[in-house]
Amino acid sequence: MSACEPCTCGEALSRVYDYLDQECEASMAQAIAGHLQECPGCAEQYRLEQMVKALVHRTCCEERAPE
């Protein structure tokens, strides 16, 4: 899939962490955002991953990963 084509569910979900962390190219982020607007199932999975990330951040924000 090129970054300008629409995403499938599998493609969107396989890149959900990159999208959450804003580590996608702009065109890929746009494709994923468009898919999430059109697909309730993937949007729900994305919201769940957002909540997990926020929870981890709240509970582990004082500890830094080793460098």
C-alpha positions in Angstrom: 0.0 0.0 0.0 1.3 3.4 -0.8 0.8 6.1 1.8 -1.8 8.0 -0.3 -4.2 5.0 -0.7 -7.0 4.3 1.7 -6.1 2.0 4.6 -7.6 -1.3 5.3 -8.5 -2.3 8.9 -5.3 -4.5 9.1 -3.1 -1.7 7.9 -4.6 0.9 10.1 -4.4 -1.3 13.2 -0.8 -2.5 12.4 0.3 1.2 12.5 -1.9 2.4 15.4 1.0 2.8 17.7 3.0 4.8 15.2 -0.1 6.9 14.6 -0.6 7.4 18.4 3.0 8.4 18.8 2.9 10.7 15.7 5.7 8.7 14.1 3.9 8.2 10.7 4.6 10.2 7.6 2.0 12.9 7.1 0.3 11.0 4.2 0.1 7.8 6.2 -1.3 9.6 9.2 -3.9 11.2 6.9 -4.9 7.8 5.5 -5.1 6.3 9.0 -7.2 9.2 10.3 -9.5 8.9 7.3 -9.9 5.2 8.0 -10.6 5.8 11.7 -13.4 8.2 10.8 -15.0 5.7 8.5 -14.6 2.5 10.5 -16.3 2.3 14.0 -14.5 -0.9 14.9 -11.0 0.5 14.3 -12.0 3.8 15.9 -13.0 1.9 19.0 -9.7 0.0 19.0 -7.8 3.3 18.6 -9.7 4.9 21.5 -8.8 1.9 23.7 -5.1 2.2 22.8 -5.3 5.9 23.6 -6.7 5.1 27.0 -4.0 2.5 27.7 -1.3 4.8 26.6 -2.7 7.6 28.9 -3.0 5.1 31.8 0.6 3.9 31.4 1.8 7.5 31.2 -0.1 8.4 34.4 1.2 5.5 36.4 4.7 5.3 35.0 5.6 8.9 34.3 8.1 9.2 37.1 10.3 6.3 35.8 12.4 6.8 32.8 13.5 4.1 30.5 17.2 3.2 30.7 19.4 5.0 28.1 
